[in-house]
């Protein structure tokens, strides 16, 4: 099952793309993109209107839609999946410069998954992974080793860090636009079917996935 775990819509404010544009771009693609996770910057997109819109899009295009958030921490951006009520009560995810260590530990404790985004691009996570692992232990088990907007060298650094530190690797497009240069560049391939954010978190915790790179489309 292929899921793009890192996508932004106009809700992120640095994108002008609506959610449907991504599903239109993915429709009919081979290999098939089975699900997409909208990880808006500092915004967990919730509410009845959003849920109704996404449910209608899922039915129309046959592609599941999950929601996460790209949080802002003192070390850089952190992808959070499974933003529970308990987590949102403790942390204002719309805020900036959260303490990375505390947020990672709390996400893990409340059943979610926290993954450093593009840790070797515009981020302090990459060079600090050793020290962070020593502090948070199993709460940090995965990084976004491959990002569709990274350079080849930045992606290699991510893969090498996973090998060195025993971390799991996801891949996400980091799309802000639905064009081939941004979207359907890479995704994460899961061994099991994922039908909900809870199942997504369970599979991420279990490590049953790997990066997937789409063939280049011009």
Secondary structure in CASP SS format (residue, H / E / C, confidence):
PFRMAT SS
TARGET T0000
AUTHOR 0000-0000-0000
METHOD secondary structure of the structure
MODEL  1
X C 1.00
X E 1.00
X E 1.00
X E 1.00
X E 1.00
X E 1.00
X E 1.00
X C 1.00
X C 1.00
X H 1.00
X H 1.00
X H 1.00
X C 1.00
X C 1.00
X C 1.00
X C 1.00
X C 1.00
X C 1.00
X H 1.00
X H 1.00
X H 1.00
X H 1.00
X H 1.00
X H 1.00
X H 1.00
X H 1.00
X C 1.00
X C 1.00
X C 1.00
X C 1.00
X C 1.00
X C 1.00
X C 1.00
X C 1.00
X E 1.00
X E 1.00
X E 1.00
X E 1.00
X E 1.00
X E 1.00
X E 1.00
X C 1.00
X C 1.00
X C 1.00
X C 1.00
X C 1.00
X C 1.00
X H 1.00
X H 1.00
X H 1.00
X H 1.00
X H 1.00
X H 1.00
X H 1.00
X H 1.00
X H 1.00
X H 1.00
X H 1.00
X H 1.00
X H 1.00
X H 1.00
X C 1.00
X C 1.00
X E 1.00
X E 1.00
X E 1.00
X E 1.00
X E 1.00
X E 1.00
X E 1.00
X E 1.00
X E 1.00
X E 1.00
X C 1.00
X C 1.00
X E 1.00
X E 1.00
X E 1.00
X E 1.00
X E 1.00
X E 1.00
X C 1.00
X C 1.00
X C 1.00
X H 1.00
X H 1.00
X H 1.00
X H 1.00
X H 1.00
X H 1.00
X C 1.00
X C 1.00
X C 1.00
X C 1.00
X C 1.00
X C 1.00
X C 1.00
X E 1.00
X C 1.00
X H 1.00
X H 1.00
X H 1.00
X H 1.00
X H 1.00
X H 1.00
X H 1.00
X H 1.00
X H 1.00
X H 1.00
X C 1.00
X C 1.00
X C 1.00
X E 1.00
X E 1.00
X E 1.00
X E 1.00
X C 1.00
X C 1.00
X C 1.00
X C 1.00
X C 1.00
X C 1.00
X C 1.00
X C 1.00
X C 1.00
X H 1.00
X H 1.00
X H 1.00
X H 1.00
X H 1.00
X H 1.00
X H 1.00
X H 1.00
X H 1.00
X H 1.00
X H 1.00
X H 1.00
X H 1.00
X H 1.00
X C 1.00
X C 1.00
X E 1.00
X E 1.00
X E 1.00
X E 1.00
X E 1.00
X E 1.00
X C 1.00
X C 1.00
X C 1.00
X C 1.00
X H 1.00
X H 1.00
X H 1.00
X H 1.00
X H 1.00
X H 1.00
X H 1.00
X H 1.00
X H 1.00
X H 1.00
X H 1.00
X H 1.00
X H 1.00
X H 1.00
X C 1.00
X C 1.00
X E 1.00
X E 1.00
X E 1.00
X E 1.00
X E 1.00
X C 1.00
X C 1.00
X E 1.00
X C 1.00
X C 1.00
X C 1.00
X C 1.00
X C 1.00
X C 1.00
X C 1.00
X C 1.00
X C 1.00
X C 1.00
X E 1.00
X E 1.00
X E 1.00
X E 1.00
X E 1.00
X C 1.00
X C 1.00
X C 1.00
X C 1.00
X C 1.00
X C 1.00
X H 1.00
X H 1.00
X H 1.00
X H 1.00
X H 1.00
X H 1.00
X H 1.00
X H 1.00
X H 1.00
X H 1.00
X C 1.00
X C 1.00
X E 1.00
X E 1.00
X E 1.00
X E 1.00
X E 1.00
X C 1.00
X C 1.00
X C 1.00
X C 1.00
X C 1.00
END
